[in-house]
């Protein structure tokens, strides 16, 4: 069975478009060369030990989270074999074995074999330990990559699974926005690191505890003649790899049995209305619904927590740099900026549930929906923003940033809630419908264009606060700090009101269009003529995103037809 699944996988790959895989292979090959070059150019044995333990840990982390960041569900999916008479363990084992037969897995193995350099330079006889150690580590890491992806798919209904996915997405965003900071620090410290390795004993001991370092430790023990200790470490790797494989196989083939619905407490009018802390109005009802959805819907929770982790990780990057440690104080402001990106998909994430808004539309329902969604975003994100801001201000000791944060956070948060709602409504780009979502990437469509629009709107909306920040920094006076805070708060409320008003005006007339775009991927109304100003800009954004969705759908259909034609030939 394993051989047939491997053959099927290779056949499917031959008839698919390589796309980004070729670029990934090239990058992976370059990183393998860097790993080997660093090991060969180490100043001494201790430095080589540090290089290998750190490098192999980074390879382990990359292997574990790579499939999630690249949406790597694999070429073979369990759903393809639902109707075949195969048991879950047999199918799961075959799917896992097929993962090892790939270029990506070969790249990882090539990097792990760098421990052979260490063995040859210490004692050629230690190669007898280096090669099995590299292979066992490879088996462990590839299985771990599937385990992590399987856990995210299986645990999307749990906070633990959501938090893992959020950390990984946060790491991706932090790398995109501020990845140059750790790279710069690494480049500056590379010569000293290659010459001496880690000088901090605690860091070295921490790296030695990682399973990715056990092969290196086994090589060193074998070189000293401690073959029993080397075999013990290899045995530990084998046991750990077996445990990960045993945990991975069931997750690769999810159970077809429906999950039992958890019994919760009975709903009450007071609970639905927000426990009494929200007004008993349509807006209050929407706020309560949004707060519950942001805290309970797995895909909304990923949006929330990935923004938080983006700010935390960028703050940590800044603290690691001696020249930029003061920037860490603005970690909470980074989360505020991420609000505009996180919330720009709220209507698309609701999917066809938007039908409820259409059938209940009256004179004030759209206003209540938009304002309630804005307040829901504020109540969800603001406590996390304030907490992270306080922590990083204290860690960086940048008390000078407090007035700027007190002004910039409300200004940017108000602008983000307004910009996100415009983008979410006018440029709705639905992913998989809520009833059919499984993986962490299912809830959004192609939103690259949306993210740029949201960022431009936010930047334009906070210009008054930005001007006051410059005045406070360039010409400080006793009155500039209080004035800055007042301007920031007023800017935030004004931006949220104005941008929200534009969204209300749009949805008042086109709420059915929003539903038809989600459900059918098109708009059925007739063209009401060209418009100018805000209305014209909204029409352009709507038509551009709708055209992009239709082109993407047509391209996918064309690729399917081309693949079918290849198979027939």
Backbone torsions as a table, in degrees:
resi	resn	phi	psi	omega
1	UNK	NA	-42.4	-179.6
2	UNK	-60.4	-41.7	-178.9
3	UNK	-64.1	-39.2	-179.5
4	UNK	-68.7	-37.8	178.5
5	UNK	-67.5	-38.7	176.8
6	UNK	-63.3	-43.8	179.1
7	UNK	-62.4	-41.6	178.5
8	UNK	-63.1	-41.7	179.4
9	UNK	-61.9	-47.3	-179.7
10	UNK	-62.9	-36.2	177.7
11	UNK	-65.3	-43.1	179.1
12	UNK	-64.4	-38.8	178.9
13	UNK	-65.5	-36.4	179.2
14	UNK	-65.5	-27.5	-178.0
15	UNK	-102.5	17.5	178.9
16	UNK	-116.4	162.4	178.6
17	UNK	-80.9	126.2	-176.9
18	UNK	-58.9	-40.3	177.2
19	UNK	57.6	-126.2	-176.8
20	UNK	-80.2	-7.5	-177.3
21	UNK	-62.1	-40.5	-178.6
22	UNK	-62.2	-43.0	178.3
23	UNK	-64.1	-39.8	178.3
24	UNK	-63.3	-40.1	178.2
25	UNK	-64.7	-40.6	179.7
26	UNK	-64.1	-43.9	179.1
27	UNK	-64.2	-42.5	178.7
28	UNK	-61.9	-42.3	177.8
29	UNK	-62.3	-39.4	177.6
30	UNK	-64.2	-39.9	178.7
31	UNK	-66.8	-33.6	175.7
32	UNK	-63.1	-43.9	178.5
33	UNK	-61.3	-41.7	178.5
34	UNK	-62.1	-41.5	-179.7
35	UNK	-62.5	-47.4	179.8
36	UNK	-66.5	-40.5	-179.3
37	UNK	-64.0	-40.2	178.8
38	UNK	-63.9	-40.6	178.9
39	UNK	-66.0	-37.9	-178.5
40	UNK	-73.8	-27.4	-176.0
41	UNK	-99.8	13.4	178.0
42	UNK	-64.8	145.4	-177.4
43	UNK	-70.0	-32.0	-179.7
44	UNK	-158.3	-178.8	-177.2
45	UNK	-64.1	-38.7	-179.9
46	UNK	-65.8	-41.2	178.4
47	UNK	-65.0	-40.7	178.3
48	UNK	-63.4	-36.9	176.2
49	UNK	-59.7	-47.5	-179.8
50	UNK	-64.0	-42.3	-179.5
51	UNK	-61.3	-45.6	-177.2
52	UNK	-69.9	-42.6	-179.0
53	UNK	-65.1	-40.6	177.4
54	UNK	-70.4	-45.7	-178.1
55	UNK	-62.8	-43.2	-179.9
56	UNK	-69.2	-31.5	174.5
57	UNK	-64.4	-42.6	178.1
58	UNK	-64.2	-38.9	175.1
59	UNK	-62.8	-38.6	178.4
60	UNK	-64.6	-43.9	178.9
61	UNK	-64.5	-44.1	179.5
62	UNK	-63.0	-39.5	178.6
63	UNK	-66.3	-37.3	-176.9
64	UNK	-71.2	-41.6	-173.9
65	UNK	-99.5	-10.7	-178.5
66	UNK	-55.7	-49.6	-179.6
67	UNK	-59.2	-32.1	179.7
68	UNK	-70.7	-46.8	-178.0
69	UNK	-65.4	-30.8	-179.2
70	UNK	-98.6	11.0	-177.6
71	UNK	54.1	46.3	-173.4
72	UNK	-86.4	75.9	179.3
73	UNK	-75.1	-8.3	177.9
74	UNK	97.2	155.6	179.1
75	UNK	-71.0	-42.9	178.2
76	UNK	-93.8	129.6	-179.9
77	UNK	-119.0	146.9	-177.3
78	UNK	-58.4	-31.3	-178.1
79	UNK	-61.9	-23.2	179.6
80	UNK	-66.4	-21.6	-171.3
81	UNK	-115.7	18.5	-175.2
82	UNK	-59.5	-39.5	-174.7
83	UNK	-88.7	-1.4	-179.5
84	UNK	-87.6	146.2	-177.9
85	UNK	-78.9	69.6	178.9
86	UNK	-124.5	139.8	177.7
87	UNK	-75.3	158.0	-179.2
88	UNK	-61.6	-43.5	179.1
89	UNK	-62.0	-40.4	-179.1
90	UNK	-66.2	-45.6	179.5
91	UNK	-65.9	-42.3	179.3
92	UNK	-62.3	-41.4	178.3
93	UNK	-63.6	-43.0	179.4
94	UNK	-64.0	-40.8	178.1
95	UNK	-63.8	-38.6	179.6
96	UNK	-69.3	-43.1	179.5
97	UNK	-60.9	-37.6	-178.7
98	UNK	-65.1	-24.5	179.3
99	UNK	-67.2	-33.8	-178.9
100	UNK	-69.1	-21.8	-179.8
101	UNK	-94.7	81.9	-179.0
102	UNK	-160.0	160.3	178.2
103	UNK	-66.0	-40.4	-179.0
104	UNK	-60.5	-44.3	178.6
105	UNK	-64.7	-36.5	177.6
106	UNK	-65.1	-35.8	177.1
107	UNK	-63.5	-42.9	178.9
108	UNK	-62.2	-43.5	179.3
109	UNK	-62.5	-40.5	179.1
110	UNK	-61.5	-37.8	178.2
111	UNK	-68.7	-41.3	-177.9
112	UNK	-67.9	-26.4	179.2
113	UNK	-70.3	-3.0	175.1
114	UNK	-62.9	-18.2	175.1
115	UNK	-62.8	-21.4	176.4
116	UNK	-63.8	-31.0	175.8
117	UNK	-62.0	-45.3	179.5
118	UNK	-61.6	-40.9	-178.5
119	UNK	-65.9	-44.8	-178.1
120	UNK	-63.4	-41.1	-178.4
121	UNK	-72.8	-27.1	177.8
122	UNK	-86.0	-52.7	180.0
123	UNK	-165.8	117.0	-177.7
124	UNK	-53.5	-29.2	179.5
125	UNK	-63.9	-23.9	-179.1
126	UNK	-69.9	-9.4	175.3
127	UNK	-60.0	-27.9	178.1
128	UNK	-63.1	-20.3	176.9
129	UNK	-99.8	-36.3	-175.0
130	UNK	-62.5	-45.5	-176.4
131	UNK	-67.1	-50.7	176.4
132	UNK	-60.5	-36.1	178.6
133	UNK	-63.5	-41.5	178.3
134	UNK	-64.9	-41.1	-179.9
135	UNK	-65.7	-43.9	178.5
136	UNK	-63.5	-40.7	177.3
137	UNK	-63.5	-39.4	177.3
138	UNK	-61.9	-46.2	178.4
139	UNK	-59.4	-42.1	179.9
140	UNK	-63.4	-47.0	-174.0
141	UNK	-69.7	-40.6	179.5
142	UNK	-65.8	-42.4	176.3
143	UNK	-64.0	-37.9	179.0
144	UNK	-63.6	-37.0	179.2
145	UNK	-62.4	-40.7	178.0
146	UNK	-73.1	-32.9	177.6
147	UNK	-63.7	-44.9	-180.0
148	UNK	-62.3	-46.0	179.4
149	UNK	-64.4	-40.6	177.9
150	UNK	-65.1	-38.1	178.0
151	UNK	-63.4	-38.9	179.9
152	UNK	-65.8	-40.7	177.9
153	UNK	-69.1	-39.4	-177.1
154	UNK	-79.3	-25.6	-174.0
155	UNK	-108.3	20.9	179.1
156	UNK	-64.8	-17.0	175.5
157	UNK	-90.7	0.6	-179.9
158	UNK	-115.9	153.7	-179.4
159	UNK	-68.1	-30.9	180.0
160	UNK	-64.2	-47.1	179.1
161	UNK	-64.2	-41.2	178.4
162	UNK	-62.9	-40.5	-178.0
163	UNK	-66.2	-39.5	177.7
164	UNK	-62.1	-46.3	178.7
165	UNK	-62.5	-38.8	-178.2
166	UNK	-65.6	-40.8	178.1
167	UNK	-61.2	-41.4	-178.1
168	UNK	-68.9	-42.1	176.0
169	UNK	-67.1	-37.9	176.4
170	UNK	-61.7	-39.5	177.2
171	UNK	-64.6	-38.1	178.8
172	UNK	-65.3	-47.5	180.0
173	UNK	-65.5	-41.3	178.8
174	UNK	-62.5	-38.4	177.2
175	UNK	-65.9	-36.2	178.9
176	UNK	-68.2	-42.6	-174.6
177	UNK	-84.0	-39.0	-172.3
178	UNK	-136.8	21.5	-179.7
179	UNK	-64.0	-19.9	179.8
180	UNK	-67.2	-22.8	-177.6
181	UNK	-66.0	-56.1	177.8
182	UNK	-64.4	-30.5	177.6
183	UNK	-64.9	-43.4	178.7
184	UNK	-62.8	-44.2	178.4
185	UNK	-61.6	-41.4	-179.6
186	UNK	-64.5	-41.6	179.7
187	UNK	-63.7	-41.7	-179.5
188	UNK	-64.1	-34.0	-175.0
189	UNK	-98.3	-2.7	-176.2
190	UNK	-60.3	-47.3	-179.0
191	UNK	-57.5	-46.1	178.9
192	UNK	-65.6	-37.5	-179.0
193	UNK	-66.1	-41.8	178.7
194	UNK	-64.9	-29.9	-177.1
195	UNK	-81.6	-39.6	-172.0
196	UNK	-122.7	-18.8	-174.3
197	UNK	76.0	-158.4	179.6
198	UNK	-78.4	130.0	175.6
199	UNK	-92.7	-15.0	178.5
200	UNK	-87.3	115.2	-177.0
201	UNK	-64.4	-33.3	-178.6
202	UNK	-65.7	-41.4	178.2
203	UNK	-64.5	-43.3	179.0
204	UNK	-61.4	-42.4	178.7
205	UNK	-65.3	-38.6	178.3
206	UNK	-62.6	-41.2	177.5
207	UNK	-66.9	-35.8	179.8
208	UNK	-64.3	-25.3	-179.9
209	UNK	-73.9	-20.1	-179.3
210	UNK	-68.7	137.8	177.9
211	UNK	-58.8	-24.9	178.5
212	UNK	-67.6	-16.7	-179.9
213	UNK	-94.4	-8.8	-173.9
214	UNK	-65.0	-33.4	178.2
215	UNK	-65.9	-38.1	177.5
216	UNK	-64.9	-43.8	178.4
217	UNK	-64.3	-37.3	178.7
218	UNK	-65.1	-39.8	177.5
219	UNK	-60.9	-44.0	-178.5
220	UNK	-66.0	-38.0	177.2
221	UNK	-66.9	-40.8	178.3
222	UNK	-64.2	-37.9	179.0
223	UNK	-65.1	-28.8	177.6
224	UNK	-84.6	-5.3	-179.0
225	UNK	94.8	2.7	179.6
226	UNK	-89.5	73.1	-177.7
227	UNK	-69.6	-30.0	176.7
228	UNK	-64.0	-45.0	177.3
229	UNK	-63.8	-37.3	178.5
230	UNK	-63.8	-44.8	179.3
231	UNK	-65.9	-32.7	177.4
232	UNK	-64.2	-42.4	178.3
233	UNK	-66.2	-40.6	176.9
234	UNK	-64.8	-37.6	176.1
235	UNK	-63.4	-39.3	176.4
236	UNK	-62.2	-40.8	176.1
237	UNK	-61.5	-43.0	-178.9
238	UNK	-63.8	-42.9	179.7
239	UNK	-64.5	-43.7	-179.9
240	UNK	-64.7	-41.4	178.2
241	UNK	-63.0	-41.4	179.0
242	UNK	-63.5	-39.5	179.6
243	UNK	-65.7	-41.7	179.4
244	UNK	-65.9	-41.3	178.3
245	UNK	-62.2	-43.5	179.8
246	UNK	-62.6	-34.4	178.9
247	UNK	-79.3	-25.8	-175.6
248	UNK	-79.0	-42.1	-173.0
249	UNK	-55.3	-46.9	178.8
250	UNK	-63.2	-31.6	-178.2
251	UNK	-74.2	-23.2	178.9
252	UNK	-71.8	-20.3	179.3
253	UNK	-126.0	87.3	-178.1
254	UNK	-60.7	149.6	178.7
255	UNK	-67.5	141.0	178.5
256	UNK	-82.1	-8.4	-179.0
257	UNK	-73.6	134.7	179.6
258	UNK	-65.5	142.3	179.3
259	UNK	-69.5	141.4	178.2
260	UNK	-71.5	136.1	-179.0
261	UNK	-73.9	127.5	-179.5
262	UNK	-74.5	133.7	177.1
263	UNK	-77.9	126.2	178.4
264	UNK	-117.5	-177.0	179.4
265	UNK	-72.4	154.5	-177.4
266	UNK	-68.0	143.8	177.4
267	UNK	-74.4	147.2	176.3
268	UNK	-136.2	160.6	179.6
269	UNK	-61.6	-36.5	-179.7
270	UNK	-68.2	-38.5	180.0
271	UNK	-68.2	-45.7	-179.6
272	UNK	-62.6	-32.8	179.8
273	UNK	-81.1	7.0	176.5
274	UNK	96.0	20.6	177.6
275	UNK	69.2	18.6	178.0
276	UNK	92.3	-9.1	-178.5
277	UNK	-93.1	0.6	175.4
278	UNK	-118.8	150.4	179.4
279	UNK	-66.0	145.9	-179.9
280	UNK	-82.1	66.5	-178.6
281	UNK	-132.5	167.2	175.3
282	UNK	-56.6	-39.4	177.8
283	UNK	-63.8	-42.9	177.7
284	UNK	-60.9	-37.8	178.4
285	UNK	-65.3	-41.0	178.8
286	UNK	-66.1	-40.6	178.4
287	UNK	-59.2	-47.2	179.9
288	UNK	-60.9	-42.8	178.9
289	UNK	-63.1	-42.4	-178.4
290	UNK	-67.7	-42.4	179.6
291	UNK	-62.2	-42.3	178.1
292	UNK	-65.3	-38.3	-178.2
293	UNK	-70.9	-39.6	177.9
294	UNK	-64.2	-27.7	-176.9
295	UNK	-98.8	-9.0	-175.7
296	UNK	-124.2	-28.7	178.6
297	UNK	-76.8	126.4	-172.8
298	UNK	-60.0	-39.5	-175.9
299	UNK	-76.8	-32.1	173.1
300	UNK	-68.3	-38.7	179.4
301	UNK	-63.6	-36.1	176.5
302	UNK	-62.4	-42.3	178.4
303	UNK	-60.8	-43.0	-179.0
304	UNK	-64.9	-54.2	-172.9
305	UNK	-72.4	-30.8	177.4
306	UNK	-66.1	-35.3	174.8
307	UNK	-65.0	-41.0	178.5
308	UNK	-63.6	-46.8	-178.6
309	UNK	-68.0	-29.2	174.7
310	UNK	-60.9	-47.5	178.4
311	UNK	-63.8	-42.2	-179.3
312	UNK	-63.8	-44.1	-177.5
313	UNK	-70.3	-38.4	176.8
314	UNK	-65.5	-38.9	174.8
315	UNK	-61.5	-40.2	177.8
316	UNK	-66.3	-39.5	176.0
317	UNK	-58.9	-44.1	-178.1
318	UNK	-65.5	-38.7	178.7
319	UNK	-64.4	-28.4	-179.5
320	UNK	-73.5	-15.0	-179.7
321	UNK	-102.5	128.1	-179.3
322	UNK	-66.0	-29.4	-177.2
323	UNK	-84.5	-21.0	-173.1
324	UNK	-118.7	15.2	-175.5
325	UNK	-63.1	-27.2	177.6
326	UNK	-67.1	-25.9	179.6
327	UNK	-66.5	-23.6	-179.1
328	UNK	-59.5	-25.4	179.6
329	UNK	-61.4	-20.7	-176.9
330	UNK	-96.6	20.5	178.2
331	UNK	-60.7	-39.7	177.8
332	UNK	-66.0	-33.2	177.6
333	UNK	-67.6	-32.6	176.7
334	UNK	-64.8	-39.7	176.0
335	UNK	-61.8	-41.0	178.4
336	UNK	-60.1	-41.4	177.1
337	UNK	-63.1	-38.3	-179.3
338	UNK	-68.0	-18.1	178.1
339	UNK	-58.8	-42.3	-179.3
340	UNK	-62.7	-30.3	177.6
341	UNK	-82.5	-39.9	-176.6
342	UNK	-67.9	-35.7	-174.3
343	UNK	-96.0	2.1	-176.9
344	UNK	-81.0	10.2	178.3
345	UNK	-125.5	16.1	-170.8
346	UNK	-62.7	-38.7	179.7
347	UNK	-72.5	-39.2	176.9
348	UNK	-65.6	-36.0	178.5
349	UNK	-68.0	-30.6	177.0
350	UNK	-67.3	-23.9	178.2
351	UNK	63.7	-145.2	-176.2
352	UNK	-71.7	-2.0	173.3
353	UNK	-65.2	-14.1	175.0
354	UNK	-60.1	-18.5	177.0
355	UNK	-55.9	-32.7	179.2
356	UNK	-63.6	-36.0	176.8
357	UNK	-68.7	-34.6	-178.2
358	UNK	-68.6	-48.3	-174.8
359	UNK	-72.9	-20.2	-179.4
360	UNK	-103.1	11.8	-176.2
361	UNK	-66.6	131.6	172.3
362	UNK	-141.0	-162.6	-172.9
363	UNK	-61.7	-33.7	-175.6
364	UNK	-117.9	4.8	-173.8
365	UNK	-70.3	-37.5	-179.4
366	UNK	-67.1	-42.7	177.8
367	UNK	-60.2	-44.8	-179.7
368	UNK	-63.0	-37.8	-179.3
369	UNK	-66.6	-47.1	-177.4
370	UNK	-67.2	-49.2	-179.2
371	UNK	-65.5	-37.7	178.3
372	UNK	-64.7	-39.1	177.3
373	UNK	-65.8	-38.1	178.0
374	UNK	-63.4	-46.8	179.3
375	UNK	-66.9	-33.6	177.0
376	UNK	-62.3	-40.3	176.9
377	UNK	-63.3	-44.3	-179.1
378	UNK	-61.6	-47.4	-177.5
379	UNK	-67.8	-26.7	179.7
380	UNK	-78.3	-43.9	-171.5
381	UNK	-92.7	-32.7	-171.0
382	UNK	-58.6	-45.2	178.4
383	UNK	-58.4	-40.3	179.3
384	UNK	-67.9	-38.9	178.9
385	UNK	-62.0	-45.9	-178.4
386	UNK	-65.8	-41.9	-179.5
387	UNK	-62.2	-49.1	-179.6
388	UNK	-64.0	-38.1	179.4
389	UNK	-61.9	-46.9	-179.3
390	UNK	-61.2	-45.0	-177.4
391	UNK	-62.0	-46.6	-175.2
392	UNK	-78.5	-25.8	172.1
393	UNK	-64.9	-41.3	178.8
394	UNK	-69.2	-39.7	-179.8
395	UNK	-67.0	-38.0	-178.6
396	UNK	-88.1	-12.2	-178.4
397	UNK	57.5	31.9	-179.0
398	UNK	-98.3	70.3	-178.7
399	UNK	-66.9	-21.9	177.7
400	UNK	-62.3	-20.8	-176.8
401	UNK	-83.7	-9.2	-175.1
402	UNK	-60.0	-49.9	178.7
403	UNK	-60.4	-37.0	179.4
404	UNK	-65.1	-42.5	179.0
405	UNK	-65.5	-40.8	-179.8
406	UNK	-63.0	-25.3	177.0
407	UNK	-93.1	-43.9	-173.0
408	UNK	-71.8	-35.6	-177.9
409	UNK	-63.7	-52.6	178.5
410	UNK	-63.8	-36.6	-179.8
411	UNK	-64.3	-49.6	-177.3
412	UNK	-70.6	-34.3	179.1
413	UNK	-66.5	-43.0	176.7
414	UNK	-63.0	-43.6	178.5
415	UNK	-64.2	-37.9	-178.6
416	UNK	-66.3	-42.4	179.9
417	UNK	-65.0	-38.1	178.6
418	UNK	-70.4	-47.1	-178.9
419	UNK	-63.7	-40.6	-178.2
420	UNK	-63.4	-40.0	-178.5
421	UNK	-68.8	-38.4	176.7
422	UNK	-61.3	-49.2	-178.3
423	UNK	-64.0	-41.3	-178.3
424	UNK	-64.2	-35.6	-176.6
425	UNK	-84.8	-50.8	-174.5
426	UNK	-74.2	-39.5	-176.9
427	UNK	-107.7	39.0	-175.8
428	UNK	-55.7	130.0	-179.4
429	UNK	-134.5	87.1	-173.8
430	UNK	-71.8	146.8	171.3
431	UNK	-94.2	-140.6	176.6
432	UNK	-70.7	139.7	-179.6
433	UNK	-59.8	144.3	-175.1
434	UNK	-50.8	-33.5	-177.4
435	UNK	-70.0	-19.0	-174.6
436	UNK	-113.8	7.9	-178.0
437	UNK	-73.5	142.0	178.1
438	UNK	-132.3	-57.2	-174.8
439	UNK	-87.5	172.0	-177.1
440	UNK	-72.8	-12.8	-177.6
441	UNK	-103.8	11.7	-171.1
442	UNK	-81.4	-19.2	-166.2
443	UNK	-87.3	-6.3	-178.2
444	UNK	-130.1	150.6	175.6
445	UNK	-94.0	-141.7	178.8
446	UNK	-86.9	101.7	-171.8
447	UNK	-115.7	17.9	179.7
448	UNK	-59.1	-46.7	178.2
449	UNK	-60.9	-39.6	-178.4
450	UNK	-64.2	-40.7	-179.1
451	UNK	-61.9	-42.3	179.4
452	UNK	-64.7	-41.8	178.7
453	UNK	-63.0	-43.7	179.8
454	UNK	-62.5	-42.2	-179.4
455	UNK	-65.6	-40.1	178.6
456	UNK	-65.5	-41.8	178.5
457	UNK	-63.3	-41.5	179.1
458	UNK	-63.6	-43.4	-179.3
459	UNK	-63.9	-40.5	179.5
460	UNK	-68.4	-35.1	-175.0
461	UNK	-73.4	-22.7	-177.0
462	UNK	-102.2	15.9	-179.8
463	UNK	-58.2	-41.3	178.3
464	UNK	-58.6	-43.2	178.5
465	UNK	-67.1	-39.0	177.7
466	UNK	-60.4	-40.3	177.5
467	UNK	-64.2	-40.3	178.8
468	UNK	-68.4	-34.1	176.4
469	UNK	-62.7	-43.8	177.5
470	UNK	-61.5	-42.0	178.7
471	UNK	-63.0	-41.2	-179.6
472	UNK	-66.0	-35.4	-178.5
473	UNK	-80.4	-37.9	-175.3
474	UNK	-86.4	-31.9	-179.3
475	UNK	-135.2	66.3	-176.7
476	UNK	-64.7	142.8	178.2
477	UNK	-151.7	165.3	-178.6
478	UNK	-58.2	-27.4	-175.7
479	UNK	-91.2	-14.6	-173.3
480	UNK	-69.6	-36.4	-179.1
481	UNK	-65.9	-50.6	176.6
482	UNK	-61.6	-39.5	179.2
483	UNK	-64.1	-37.7	178.4
484	UNK	-60.2	-45.6	-179.8
485	UNK	-63.2	-43.5	179.9
486	UNK	-62.5	-45.7	179.4
487	UNK	-62.4	-41.0	180.0
488	UNK	-62.4	-44.6	179.7
489	UNK	-65.4	-45.3	178.9
490	UNK	-63.4	-39.3	177.8
491	UNK	-61.3	-42.6	-179.9
492	UNK	-63.3	-47.5	179.2
493	UNK	-65.2	-41.1	-179.5
494	UNK	-65.1	-43.7	179.6
495	UNK	-64.6	-43.2	179.6
496	UNK	-63.2	-41.7	-179.2
497	UNK	-66.9	-47.3	-175.0
498	UNK	-66.6	-48.4	-179.1
499	UNK	-67.7	-36.2	175.4
500	UNK	-64.7	-35.7	178.4
501	UNK	-64.2	-39.1	176.6
502	UNK	-62.6	-42.2	178.8
503	UNK	-63.6	-41.1	178.9
504	UNK	-62.1	-45.0	179.4
505	UNK	-61.5	-36.1	178.9
506	UNK	-69.7	-49.3	-175.0
507	UNK	-72.1	-25.4	178.9
508	UNK	-55.4	-35.9	-176.6
509	UNK	-103.0	-17.6	-170.9
510	UNK	-127.7	25.2	177.3
511	UNK	-62.0	-40.9	175.1
512	UNK	-61.9	-32.5	177.3
513	UNK	-64.5	-36.8	178.1
514	UNK	-59.2	-44.8	179.4
515	UNK	-66.3	-43.0	-177.0
516	UNK	-66.3	-30.9	177.4
517	UNK	-70.0	-36.8	178.1
518	UNK	-71.5	-44.8	-173.5
519	UNK	-80.8	-41.9	-171.7
520	UNK	-117.1	-8.5	-179.9
521	UNK	71.4	25.5	178.2
522	UNK	-159.5	169.6	178.1
523	UNK	-114.9	132.8	-174.1
524	UNK	-98.3	-10.7	-179.9
525	UNK	-71.5	156.6	176.0
526	UNK	-80.9	155.6	-178.8
527	UNK	-66.9	127.7	-178.7
528	UNK	-98.9	23.1	175.3
529	UNK	91.6	160.8	-179.5
530	UNK	-72.4	142.7	178.6
531	UNK	-125.7	163.3	-177.6
532	UNK	-121.5	173.7	178.5
533	UNK	68.9	-145.6	179.5
534	UNK	-57.5	-42.0	-178.0
535	UNK	-61.7	-41.8	178.9
536	UNK	-65.7	-39.1	178.0
537	UNK	-64.3	-40.5	178.7
538	UNK	-65.8	-40.5	177.3
539	UNK	-61.1	-41.6	179.5
540	UNK	-63.4	-44.9	-179.8
541	UNK	-63.9	-41.9	179.4
542	UNK	-62.7	-49.1	-177.5
543	UNK	-67.6	-35.7	-179.9
544	UNK	-66.0	-45.9	-179.5
545	UNK	-69.0	-38.9	178.5
546	UNK	-64.6	-41.5	177.8
547	UNK	-64.0	-40.5	177.9
548	UNK	-62.2	-41.8	177.9
549	UNK	-63.0	-43.3	-178.8
550	UNK	-67.4	-38.3	177.8
551	UNK	-66.3	-41.6	178.0
552	UNK	-62.3	-40.4	178.9
553	UNK	-65.3	-41.9	179.0
554	UNK	-66.2	-38.4	179.4
555	UNK	-64.4	-42.8	177.5
556	UNK	-60.9	-41.5	179.8
557	UNK	-65.6	-38.4	178.5
558	UNK	-65.0	-40.6	178.6
559	UNK	-65.0	-39.4	177.4
560	UNK	-62.0	-43.8	-179.3
561	UNK	-65.3	-38.0	178.3
562	UNK	-65.5	-39.0	178.5
563	UNK	-66.6	-39.4	177.5
564	UNK	-63.5	-39.0	179.8
565	UNK	-65.1	-38.1	177.6
566	UNK	-64.1	-41.9	-179.4
567	UNK	-63.3	-40.6	-179.6
568	UNK	-64.9	-38.4	178.5
569	UNK	-67.2	NA	NA
